Amino acid sequence: MKIIKSNDELMQFIPNVVTAVEGEKNLFEKIQSYIIMAESWLFRNVAKPSVFDNETAMVYAQSIVAAEAFRNAIPSLNVILTENGFGIVSNGNTAPASKDRTDKLAEALIEHRDNAIEQLVLNLGGAGTTFSRTVFAGYEAQRMQGISTHLFDRFMEQRPKVLKIQHDLAEDAVTYDILEEAVEWTYADEIERPKGYNTLFIRIKDIICKQLKGDDTKHDVQDLVEFIRTHTAEFPHWASSTVAEKWADHRYVNDKKSGGYWL
């Protein structure tokens, strides 16, 4: 599947970054190989080709590919600074733009790419994307940790850890059925979710983010179990699960200092 097929399409997404230089090939011709690699990167890391079957999704895809391709091409291009923006030339007779300027350009392209990825994911409700299997919508986990740059790279770095923590919570606290249902409601509005699931989301997300930072979550997990155990109407099958059996001998005791602990 081709995402960007011409220079006109490419320039729709980076018109204020690169200006045409007389006598030079257009940008599409100069970075075509990088566009092909960026399209493969998109399908491998963000979403499968079948999700781009509508105009809105395709626009987001083109924005992502344009930014990723141009960013990767920068080191191999002779980038100059003109009165109207950056230009790309074939010869070395013109002084190149400073490294500081090209670094800032690359960072801006990463930010643009990451924003477009999140908008694509939110538009699709996560379906068919790398973001579909967690309780976090878009970069929610990263923002909860105070991360504000290189969001997609950090998402990909943390994704296996998030999935592992979710697996452990399903195994030891909430059950797979409850966790899977929570994942299905990740991109729904709060008012659409079944009763009890908004609180469940808050508790699970808090535990995951704490564990990603290396914090001890023993008491948080215990509080999560107590919440589920005392809301039988919302989570009726938990009491008869093998997970519940693991907690059968535990007793919850209120304590003024700790807020609660298990015996």
Secondary structure, 3 states (H helix, E strand, C coil): CCCCCCHHHHHCCCCCCECCCCCCCCHHHHCHHHHHHHHHHHHHHCECHHHCCCHHHHHHHHHHHHHHHHHHHHHHCEEEEECCEEEEECCCCCCCCCHHHHHHHHHHHHHHHHHHHHHHHHHHCCCCECCCCCCCCCCHHHHHCCCCCCHHHHHHHHHHHHHHHHHHHHHHHHCHHHHHHHHHCCCCCHHHCCCCHHHHHHHHHHHHHHHHCCCCCHHHHHHHHHHHHCCCCCCCCHHHCHHHHHCCCCCEECCCCCCCEEC
